[in-house]
Amino acid sequence: MIDRIRRGLPLVIHGDGTSLWTLTHNSDFAKGFVGLLGHPEAIGEAIHIFITAFSPPETADGLIGDQAISSVFDNSKIKRYVPDFQATVPFSEGVKQSVAWFETHPDQCTVDSEWSVLLDTLIEKHGIEAKPLSFYS
């Protein structure tokens, strides 16, 4: 995605583009996760802070498809077990940190050319006028 943004290529947003998304920066995730470790009341509880990266494909597909509609998540359960849990990293800062990390680890940077071709094909087939993103510098 970053490669497409840097090259001024459009992205495809699924759904009608108005759905709300919930994203949690890895450092915020870590605070909640560490707070749950060894917490006796949290044993056996399902807490929805985990995302599709750790899900089997059959589960991840449903979660990804679910993102096409707005979802608002309630984090009161994790706050019961980890009262100090609070997400503090705004999306814009999290993205900057992630891009900076990849720039210092070029061996971890990959571009999925098949995915990029798929996006170009979707844009072309739907006759959407591509409007390049200009917010990334």
C-alpha positions as CSV (number, residue, x, y, z in Angstrom):
1,M,0.0,0.0,0.0
2,I,2.8,2.4,0.9
3,D,4.4,1.8,-2.5
4,R,1.2,2.7,-4.3
5,I,0.8,5.9,-2.2
6,R,4.4,6.9,-2.8
7,R,3.9,6.4,-6.6
8,G,0.7,8.4,-6.5
9,L,-1.5,5.4,-7.4
10,P,-5.0,5.1,-6.1
11,L,-6.1,2.6,-3.4
12,V,-9.3,0.7,-3.3
13,I,-11.5,1.1,-0.2
14,H,-14.0,-1.7,0.2
15,G,-17.7,-1.1,0.8
16,D,-18.9,2.4,0.0
17,G,-15.9,4.1,1.7
18,T,-17.9,5.3,4.7
19,S,-17.4,2.4,7.2
20,L,-15.7,3.0,10.5
21,W,-12.6,1.0,11.1
22,T,-10.9,0.2,14.4
23,L,-7.2,0.0,14.3
24,T,-4.9,-0.6,17.3
25,H,-1.2,0.2,17.2
26,N,1.1,-2.6,18.2
27,S,2.4,-0.8,21.3
28,D,-1.2,-0.2,22.5
29,F,-2.0,-3.8,21.8
30,A,1.1,-4.9,23.8
31,K,0.0,-2.9,26.8
32,G,-3.4,-4.7,26.9
33,F,-1.9,-8.1,26.1
34,V,0.8,-7.9,28.8
35,G,-1.8,-6.7,31.3
36,L,-3.8,-9.9,30.6
37,L,-0.9,-12.3,31.0
38,G,-1.3,-14.2,34.2
39,H,-4.5,-12.3,35.1
40,P,-6.6,-15.1,36.8
41,E,-10.0,-13.6,36.0
42,A,-9.1,-13.3,32.3
43,I,-8.4,-17.0,31.9
44,G,-10.9,-18.5,29.5
45,E,-12.3,-15.1,28.4
46,A,-12.5,-14.0,24.8
47,I,-11.2,-10.5,24.3
48,H,-11.5,-9.0,20.8
49,I,-8.2,-7.2,20.8
50,F,-6.6,-9.9,18.6
51,I,-6.8,-9.3,14.8
52,T,-6.7,-11.4,11.6
53,A,-3.0,-11.7,11.4
54,F,-3.3,-14.4,14.1
55,S,-6.4,-16.0,12.8
56,P,-6.8,-19.0,10.6
57,P,-7.9,-18.2,7.0
58,E,-11.5,-19.3,7.5
59,T,-11.8,-16.9,10.5
60,A,-9.8,-14.1,8.9
61,D,-12.0,-14.1,5.8
62,G,-15.1,-13.3,7.9
63,L,-13.3,-10.6,9.8
64,I,-12.0,-8.9,6.7
65,G,-15.4,-9.1,5.0
66,D,-16.9,-7.6,8.2
67,Q,-14.9,-4.5,7.7
68,A,-17.1,-3.5,4.8
69,I,-19.7,-2.3,7.3
70,S,-19.2,0.0,10.4
71,S,-18.3,-1.7,13.6
72,V,-17.8,-0.1,16.9
73,F,-15.8,-2.1,19.5
74,D,-16.3,-1.9,23.2
75,N,-13.1,-2.2,25.2
76,S,-14.7,-2.1,28.6
77,K,-13.9,-5.8,29.2
78,I,-10.2,-5.4,28.8
79,K,-10.4,-2.3,31.0
80,R,-12.0,-4.4,33.7
81,Y,-8.9,-6.7,33.7
82,V,-6.3,-4.1,32.8
83,P,-7.7,-0.9,34.3
84,D,-4.7,1.2,33.0
85,F,-5.2,0.1,29.4
86,Q,-5.7,3.0,27.1
87,A,-4.9,3.3,23.5
88,T,-2.7,6.4,23.1
89,V,-1.1,6.1,19.7
90,P,-3.1,8.0,17.0
91,F,-3.4,6.4,13.6
92,S,-1.3,9.0,11.9
93,E,1.6,8.5,14.4
94,G,1.3,4.7,14.2
95,V,1.6,4.8,10.4
96,K,4.6,7.1,10.6
97,Q,6.3,4.7,13.0
98,S,5.5,1.7,10.9
99,V,6.8,3.2,7.7
100,A,9.9,4.5,9.5
101,W,10.6,0.9,10.8
102,F,10.3,-0.6,7.3
103,E,12.6,2.1,5.9
104,T,15.3,1.1,8.4
105,H,14.7,-2.6,7.6
106,P,14.6,-2.7,3.8
107,D,15.1,-6.4,3.8
108,Q,11.5,-6.6,5.3
109,C,10.0,-4.4,2.6
110,T,8.1,-6.2,-0.1
111,V,5.8,-5.0,-2.8
112,D,2.9,-7.4,-3.8
113,S,2.8,-6.7,-7.5
114,E,-0.1,-9.2,-8.0
115,W,-2.2,-7.2,-5.4
116,S,-1.3,-4.0,-7.2
117,V,-2.4,-5.4,-10.5
118,L,-5.6,-6.5,-8.9
119,L,-6.3,-3.0,-7.6
120,D,-5.6,-1.5,-11.0
121,T,-7.9,-4.0,-12.7
122,L,-10.7,-3.3,-10.2
123,I,-10.4,0.4,-10.7
124,E,-10.4,0.0,-14.5
125,K,-13.3,-2.5,-14.6
126,H,-15.5,-0.3,-12.4
127,G,-14.8,2.8,-14.5
128,I,-13.7,4.7,-11.4
129,E,-11.8,7.9,-12.0
130,A,-8.6,7.4,-10.0
131,K,-7.7,10.2,-7.7
132,P,-4.2,9.9,-6.4
133,L,-3.6,10.4,-2.7
134,S,-1.7,13.5,-1.9
135,F,-1.5,13.3,1.9
136,Y,1.7,11.3,2.0
137,S,5.1,13.0,1.8
